[in-house]
């Protein structure tokens, strides 16, 4: 059988292949399945994630949805790294399934911190340690290397703590090293992010809007057969079956980072337009570690995508969110407003957005909003850490929210495990120059996790 080279990505592959002298892996064509390192979220898990409503909701100025440019390529992304090598295969070490730590922590975390710090990302002192975060999440979830992980634990850690740098805890692609990392290593708060949100991989317009506004996007999904063997700069159109892990028979999951798009690239017969992604397979893979993936391939194979909001400096003014616990960090609503946009299918969406900031990280459990008519809506969150960002409600009935004073109540857990309740009242203006009629809360109102909010 014809043989090709592929990176050694998991301990399980060592049993079916042998390493050559260069540190790469000789692997049969039909044995390309590997534990790349992403545990993919199911519908129930995705339903609990906070949903991003667009980069316009991240602004303190008046939001203004507008047409995206035809192409975007972000700068300031950290250098390509290699999560695995086969140099230790003969010792039974293989390569850990650390791709989510590379995409969500090293990739998205380092990039987002640089938006705040403006310190550049070439220096290991300015890169989030993928090794530390992977070891930490495995320990917290009682998993052992090599195995996959999910994005929220990494993003929550970055909100709460920041992270050690790559200079402090460098990466080695073997499980013995990762298992010996000192989890008491202090984190650098300069790597903190303000909050994070989920974006549907199938919402092309919204993902492009985030990229155009300067947000990188961490994502995870399935891989079509042969993905690990890709070479060159051509647009990738995936087809056929997804790769499977030969040891388990389960579909492979893998995480990477979106850093741009171009509407004009590709083959018109197969569909123009592609995303630029950054992988953790090293510079010998793809186009020096990068790849153009067609929009259609991305949308047919990717399960989840995440954006992060940079940690903000103290925003003056606003309305105080008063906690009922003396130990709780102070909070404030920095802006309350309505935001309207139309989806690619023509569905009108109107979001009621409350931007807020806390003086320290809190774990938001639920948000309750009372409109000017006295109707209340309650929606919950699950394991969502937050310091600055927003909560929101969404209506899809072609109406806007009532103008007037809204009460916002937030229940949040604190780092010591106690729970505090915050309350504030803030005015909301009508949508400017909008023909949409105003209405009180109604049936089908969506909460900030994208699920139907409970009306009281």
C-alpha positions as CSV (number, residue, x, y, z in Angstrom):
1,X,0.0,0.0,0.0
2,X,1.2,3.5,-0.8
3,X,2.6,5.3,2.3
4,X,2.6,9.0,3.1
5,X,3.9,11.2,5.9
6,X,1.7,12.8,8.6
7,X,2.3,14.3,11.9
8,X,2.1,12.0,14.9
9,X,-0.9,13.4,16.8
10,X,-1.7,10.8,19.4
11,X,-0.4,8.0,21.4
12,X,-2.9,5.6,19.8
13,X,-1.2,6.0,16.4
14,X,2.1,4.6,17.7
15,X,0.5,1.1,17.7
16,X,-0.3,1.2,14.0
17,X,2.7,3.1,12.6
18,X,6.4,3.6,13.0
19,X,8.4,6.8,13.2
20,X,11.1,7.7,10.8
21,X,14.3,9.5,11.6
22,X,12.9,13.0,10.9
23,X,10.4,12.9,13.7
24,X,7.4,12.6,11.5
25,X,5.2,9.6,11.1
26,X,5.0,7.0,8.3
27,X,1.3,6.2,8.1
28,X,-0.9,4.2,5.8
29,X,-3.4,6.2,3.8
30,X,-6.4,4.5,5.3
31,X,-5.1,4.9,8.9
32,X,-5.2,8.7,9.1
33,X,-7.6,8.8,12.0
34,X,-6.2,10.3,15.1
35,X,-7.1,11.8,18.5
36,X,-6.4,15.4,17.5
37,X,-7.7,16.6,20.8
38,X,-11.2,18.2,20.6
39,X,-14.2,16.8,22.5
40,X,-17.0,18.2,20.5
41,X,-20.0,19.8,22.2
42,X,-23.5,18.3,21.8
43,X,-26.7,20.3,21.4
44,X,-27.3,20.4,25.1
45,X,-23.9,21.8,25.9
46,X,-24.1,24.4,23.1
47,X,-27.5,25.5,24.4
48,X,-25.9,26.6,27.7
49,X,-23.1,28.7,26.1
50,X,-23.5,32.5,26.0
51,X,-24.3,33.5,22.4
52,X,-22.5,36.3,20.7
53,X,-24.8,38.7,18.8
54,X,-22.0,40.5,16.8
55,X,-19.0,42.7,17.4
56,X,-21.3,45.7,17.5
57,X,-22.5,44.6,20.9
58,X,-18.9,44.9,22.2
59,X,-18.8,48.6,21.6
60,X,-19.2,51.3,24.1
61,X,-20.1,53.7,21.3
62,X,-23.3,53.6,19.4
63,X,-23.3,50.3,17.6
64,X,-23.7,50.3,13.8
65,X,-23.9,47.0,11.9
66,X,-22.5,47.5,8.4
67,X,-21.4,45.5,5.4
68,X,-18.2,43.6,5.8
69,X,-15.3,44.0,3.4
70,X,-14.7,41.2,0.9
71,X,-11.5,40.1,2.5
72,X,-9.8,40.3,5.9
73,X,-6.5,38.9,7.3
74,X,-5.7,39.6,10.9
75,X,-2.3,40.5,12.1
76,X,-0.9,40.0,15.6
77,X,-1.6,36.3,15.7
78,X,0.9,34.1,17.6
79,X,3.4,32.0,15.6
80,X,2.6,28.6,14.2
81,X,3.5,25.8,16.7
82,X,3.5,22.0,16.5
83,X,1.4,20.2,19.1
84,X,2.8,16.8,18.3
85,X,6.0,15.0,17.2
86,X,6.9,11.4,17.0
87,X,10.4,11.8,18.5
88,X,9.1,10.0,21.6
89,X,6.8,7.4,20.0
90,X,9.3,4.6,20.6
91,X,9.2,5.4,24.3
92,X,5.4,5.1,24.3
93,X,4.9,8.8,24.8
94,X,3.2,9.6,21.5
95,X,1.7,13.1,21.3
96,X,-1.0,14.7,23.5
97,X,-4.4,15.7,22.2
98,X,-3.8,19.3,23.1
99,X,-5.2,21.1,20.1
100,X,-7.9,23.0,22.1
101,X,-5.2,24.4,24.3
102,X,-3.4,25.6,21.2
103,X,-6.5,27.1,19.6
104,X,-8.5,28.5,22.5
105,X,-5.6,29.3,24.9
106,X,-2.4,29.9,23.0
107,X,-4.2,31.1,19.8
108,X,-7.3,33.1,20.9
109,X,-5.9,33.9,24.4
110,X,-2.6,35.3,23.2
111,X,-4.2,37.2,20.3
112,X,-6.9,38.8,22.6
113,X,-4.4,39.7,25.3
114,X,-2.3,41.5,22.6
115,X,-5.3,43.6,21.7
116,X,-5.1,45.0,25.2
117,X,-1.4,44.9,25.9
118,X,-0.2,45.9,22.4
119,X,3.1,44.1,23.2
120,X,3.4,41.8,20.1
121,X,3.1,38.0,20.2
122,X,6.5,36.8,18.8
123,X,8.0,36.7,22.3
124,X,7.2,33.6,24.4
125,X,6.7,36.1,27.4
126,X,3.6,37.4,25.4
127,X,2.1,34.0,24.6
128,X,-0.3,31.9,26.7
129,X,1.2,28.6,27.8
130,X,-0.6,25.8,26.0
131,X,1.3,23.3,28.2
132,X,0.1,24.7,31.5
133,X,-3.5,25.2,30.4
134,X,-3.8,21.7,28.9
135,X,-2.3,20.2,32.1
136,X,-4.6,22.3,34.3
137,X,-7.8,21.4,32.4
138,X,-6.9,17.7,32.4
139,X,-6.4,17.8,36.2
140,X,-9.6,19.7,36.8
141,X,-11.6,17.2,34.8
142,X,-9.8,14.1,36.1
143,X,-8.6,13.2,32.6
144,X,-5.2,11.8,31.7
145,X,-2.9,12.6,28.8
146,X,-3.3,11.9,25.9
147,X,-7.0,12.9,25.6
148,X,-9.2,15.6,24.2
149,X,-10.8,18.6,25.9
150,X,-13.4,21.4,25.2
151,X,-13.1,25.1,24.9
152,X,-15.1,26.6,27.9
153,X,-12.7,25.5,30.7
154,X,-9.8,27.3,28.9
155,X,-11.8,30.5,28.3
156,X,-13.1,30.6,31.8
157,X,-9.6,30.2,33.2
158,X,-8.4,33.1,31.1
159,X,-11.2,35.3,32.4
160,X,-10.5,34.3,36.0
161,X,-6.8,34.2,36.1
162,X,-5.0,35.1,32.9
163,X,-2.3,32.4,32.4
164,X,1.4,31.6,32.8
165,X,3.4,32.5,29.7
166,X,5.1,30.1,27.2
167,X,8.4,31.4,28.6
168,X,7.3,30.4,32.1
169,X,5.9,27.0,31.2
170,X,7.2,26.0,27.7
171,X,5.6,23.1,25.7
172,X,6.9,19.6,25.2
173,X,4.9,17.1,23.2
174,X,4.8,14.3,25.7
175,X,2.5,13.2,28.5
176,X,5.2,12.6,31.1
177,X,6.3,16.2,30.9
178,X,2.8,17.6,30.9
179,X,1.8,15.4,33.9
180,X,4.7,16.9,35.9
181,X,3.8,20.6,35.4
182,X,3.5,22.5,38.6
183,X,-0.2,23.6,38.6
184,X,0.7,26.1,41.4
185,X,2.6,28.2,38.9
186,X,1.3,31.8,39.1
187,X,-0.7,33.2,36.2
188,X,0.1,36.5,34.6
189,X,-3.1,38.7,34.8
190,X,-2.0,40.5,31.6
191,X,-3.4,37.5,29.7
192,X,-6.9,37.9,31.2
193,X,-9.8,38.3,28.8
194,X,-13.1,40.0,29.6
195,X,-15.6,37.4,28.5
196,X,-16.3,34.9,25.8
197,X,-19.2,33.9,23.5
198,X,-20.3,31.1,21.2
199,X,-21.0,31.8,17.5
200,X,-22.7,29.3,15.2
201,X,-20.2,28.0,12.6
202,X,-23.0,28.1,10.1
203,X,-23.6,31.8,10.6
204,X,-21.2,33.0,7.9
205,X,-22.3,36.7,8.1
206,X,-21.7,36.9,11.8
207,X,-18.3,35.1,11.8
208,X,-17.1,37.4,9.0
209,X,-18.4,40.4,10.9
210,X,-16.4,39.3,14.0
211,X,-13.2,38.8,11.9
212,X,-13.7,42.2,10.1
213,X,-13.9,43.8,13.5
214,X,-10.6,42.3,14.6
215,X,-11.8,39.2,16.5
216,X,-10.0,35.9,16.0
217,X,-12.3,32.9,16.2
218,X,-11.4,29.6,17.9
219,X,-13.3,26.6,16.5
220,X,-13.6,22.8,16.6
221,X,-15.2,20.2,14.5
222,X,-14.8,17.0,12.4
223,X,-12.1,16.5,9.7
224,X,-12.6,15.0,6.3
225,X,-10.3,12.1,5.5
226,X,-6.8,13.2,4.5
227,X,-6.9,16.5,6.4
228,X,-3.6,15.7,8.2
229,X,-1.9,15.2,4.8
230,X,-2.8,18.5,3.3
231,X,-0.1,20.5,1.5
232,X,-0.1,23.8,-0.5
233,X,-1.9,27.1,-0.7
234,X,-5.0,26.0,-2.7
235,X,-8.5,26.4,-1.2
236,X,-9.4,23.2,0.5
237,X,-12.8,21.6,-0.4
238,X,-13.4,18.6,2.0
239,X,-15.5,15.7,0.9
240,X,-16.1,12.1,1.6
241,X,-16.2,10.5,5.1
242,X,-14.9,12.2,8.2
243,X,-11.7,10.8,9.8
244,X,-12.1,8.4,12.7
245,X,-9.8,7.4,15.5
246,X,-8.9,3.8,14.5
247,X,-8.4,2.9,18.2
248,X,-11.9,3.9,19.2
249,X,-13.9,4.0,16.0
250,X,-15.1,7.4,16.9
251,X,-15.0,10.5,14.8
252,X,-12.0,12.7,15.2
253,X,-12.4,16.2,16.7
254,X,-9.9,19.0,16.2
255,X,-9.6,22.6,17.1
256,X,-8.0,25.5,15.2
257,X,-8.1,29.3,14.9
258,X,-9.8,31.5,12.2
259,X,-7.8,34.5,11.3
260,X,-9.4,35.8,8.1
261,X,-11.5,35.3,5.0
262,X,-11.6,36.1,1.3
263,X,-14.8,36.0,-0.7
264,X,-13.1,35.8,-4.0
265,X,-10.9,32.7,-3.5
266,X,-11.6,29.3,-4.7
267,X,-13.3,27.5,-7.6
268,X,-16.6,29.0,-8.8
269,X,-17.9,25.6,-9.6
270,X,-17.4,24.5,-6.0
271,X,-18.3,27.8,-4.4
272,X,-16.2,30.9,-4.0
273,X,-15.0,32.1,-0.6
274,X,-12.7,30.7,2.1
275,X,-11.7,31.2,5.7
276,X,-8.0,31.5,6.6
277,X,-7.2,29.2,9.5
278,X,-4.1,28.6,11.6
279,X,-3.4,25.1,12.7
280,X,-1.1,23.4,15.3
281,X,0.5,20.8,13.0
282,X,3.7,22.8,12.5
283,X,5.0,24.6,9.5
284,X,5.4,21.5,7.3
285,X,1.6,21.1,7.1
286,X,-0.7,23.0,4.7
287,X,0.6,26.4,3.6
288,X,3.4,26.8,6.2
289,X,0.9,25.9,8.9
290,X,-2.0,27.8,7.5
291,X,-4.9,26.8,5.2
292,X,-7.7,28.3,3.2
293,X,-10.8,26.3,3.9
294,X,-13.9,26.9,1.8
295,X,-16.9,28.4,3.5
296,X,-19.0,25.3,2.6
297,X,-16.4,22.9,4.0
298,X,-16.2,24.8,7.2
299,X,-20.0,24.9,7.6
300,X,-20.4,21.2,6.9
301,X,-17.8,20.0,9.3
302,X,-17.4,22.5,12.2
303,X,-19.4,22.1,15.4
304,X,-18.6,25.1,17.6
305,X,-16.9,28.5,17.3
306,X,-15.9,31.0,20.0
307,X,-14.9,34.7,20.3
308,X,-13.4,36.5,23.2
309,X,-13.7,40.1,24.4
310,X,-10.5,41.8,25.5
311,X,-10.3,42.8,29.2
312,X,-11.3,46.5,29.4
313,X,-9.8,49.2,31.5
314,X,-12.2,50.8,34.0
315,X,-15.0,52.4,32.1
316,X,-16.2,55.6,33.9
317,X,-19.8,56.5,34.5
318,X,-22.7,54.1,33.9
319,X,-25.2,52.8,36.4
320,X,-24.0,51.0,39.5
321,X,-24.9,47.3,39.7
322,X,-25.4,47.0,43.5
323,X,-24.4,43.6,45.0
324,X,-26.1,42.2,48.1
325,X,-22.8,40.9,49.5
326,X,-20.0,43.0,50.9
327,X,-17.3,40.8,49.5
328,X,-18.6,40.9,45.9
329,X,-16.7,43.1,43.4
330,X,-18.4,46.3,42.4
331,X,-20.2,46.2,39.0
332,X,-21.9,48.7,36.7
333,X,-24.0,48.8,33.6
334,X,-21.8,50.8,31.1
335,X,-24.4,50.9,28.3
336,X,-28.0,49.6,27.7
337,X,-29.3,49.7,24.1
338,X,-31.2,48.0,21.3
339,X,-29.4,46.5,18.3
340,X,-31.1,45.3,15.1
341,X,-29.7,43.1,12.3
342,X,-31.1,40.9,9.6
343,X,-29.8,37.3,9.2
344,X,-28.6,35.9,5.8
345,X,-32.1,34.3,5.5
346,X,-33.8,37.7,5.9
347,X,-35.0,37.1,9.5
348,X,-35.1,40.3,11.5
349,X,-33.4,40.1,15.0
350,X,-33.6,42.8,17.7
351,X,-31.3,42.4,20.6
352,X,-31.7,44.2,24.0
353,X,-28.1,44.5,25.2
354,X,-26.8,45.3,28.6
355,X,-23.0,46.0,28.6
356,X,-21.6,45.6,32.1
357,X,-18.2,45.6,33.9
358,X,-17.2,44.1,37.2
359,X,-14.1,45.0,39.2
360,X,-13.2,41.3,39.3
361,X,-14.3,38.1,37.6
362,X,-17.7,36.6,38.5
363,X,-19.5,33.5,37.3
364,X,-22.8,34.6,35.9
365,X,-25.6,32.1,36.8
366,X,-28.7,33.9,35.6
367,X,-30.0,37.3,34.4
368,X,-33.5,38.6,35.0
369,X,-34.8,41.6,33.1
370,X,-38.0,43.6,33.8
371,X,-39.3,45.8,31.0
372,X,-41.1,49.1,31.4
373,X,-44.5,47.4,31.3
374,X,-43.5,45.2,34.3
375,X,-43.0,42.0,32.4
376,X,-40.0,40.0,33.5
377,X,-37.8,37.5,31.6
378,X,-35.3,35.1,33.2
379,X,-32.5,33.2,31.5
380,X,-29.7,31.1,32.9
381,X,-26.1,30.4,32.2
382,X,-23.9,27.4,33.0
383,X,-20.2,27.9,34.1
384,X,-19.7,31.3,32.4
385,X,-17.0,33.5,33.9
386,X,-17.2,37.2,33.1
387,X,-15.5,40.5,33.9
388,X,-16.6,42.8,31.1
389,X,-19.0,42.1,28.3
390,X,-22.8,41.8,28.0
391,X,-26.0,39.9,28.6
392,X,-28.9,40.2,26.2
393,X,-32.4,39.2,25.2
394,X,-33.4,38.7,21.5
395,X,-36.7,38.9,19.8
396,X,-37.5,37.5,16.4
397,X,-41.1,38.7,15.9
398,X,-40.3,41.8,13.8
399,X,-40.8,44.1,16.8
400,X,-38.5,46.2,18.9
401,X,-38.4,46.4,22.7
402,X,-40.2,49.1,24.6
403,X,-38.3,52.3,25.3
404,X,-37.9,53.2,28.9
405,X,-36.3,52.0,32.1
406,X,-35.3,48.4,32.5
407,X,-34.4,46.6,35.7
408,X,-31.5,44.1,35.4
409,X,-30.7,41.5,38.1
410,X,-27.7,39.2,37.8
411,X,-27.0,36.3,40.1
412,X,-23.3,35.4,40.1
413,X,-21.0,33.1,41.9
414,X,-17.7,34.6,43.3
415,X,-14.3,33.0,43.3
416,X,-14.8,31.8,46.9
417,X,-17.9,29.9,45.9
418,X,-20.4,32.3,47.5
419,X,-23.2,33.8,45.4
420,X,-24.1,37.5,45.1
421,X,-27.0,39.2,43.5
422,X,-26.6,42.5,41.6
423,X,-29.4,44.9,40.7
424,X,-29.6,48.1,38.6
425,X,-32.0,50.1,36.5
426,X,-31.0,51.6,33.2
427,X,-32.8,53.5,30.4
428,X,-33.1,52.1,26.9
429,X,-33.9,54.3,23.9
430,X,-35.9,53.2,20.9
431,X,-34.2,52.0,17.7
432,X,-33.2,55.0,15.7
433,X,-35.2,55.5,12.5
434,X,-36.8,52.1,12.7
435,X,-40.2,51.2,11.4
436,X,-40.4,48.2,13.7
437,X,-43.3,48.6,16.2
438,X,-42.5,48.5,19.9
439,X,-43.9,45.8,22.1
440,X,-43.6,44.4,25.6
441,X,-41.9,41.1,26.2
442,X,-43.6,38.3,24.2
443,X,-43.7,34.6,23.6
444,X,-40.5,33.2,22.0
445,X,-38.2,35.8,23.6
446,X,-34.6,34.3,23.6
447,X,-32.2,34.7,26.4
448,X,-28.5,35.3,26.2
449,X,-27.8,31.5,25.8
450,X,-30.0,31.5,22.7
451,X,-32.8,29.5,24.3
452,X,-36.3,30.6,25.1
453,X,-36.3,32.9,28.2
454,X,-38.9,32.2,30.9
455,X,-41.5,35.0,31.0
456,X,-42.8,35.9,34.5
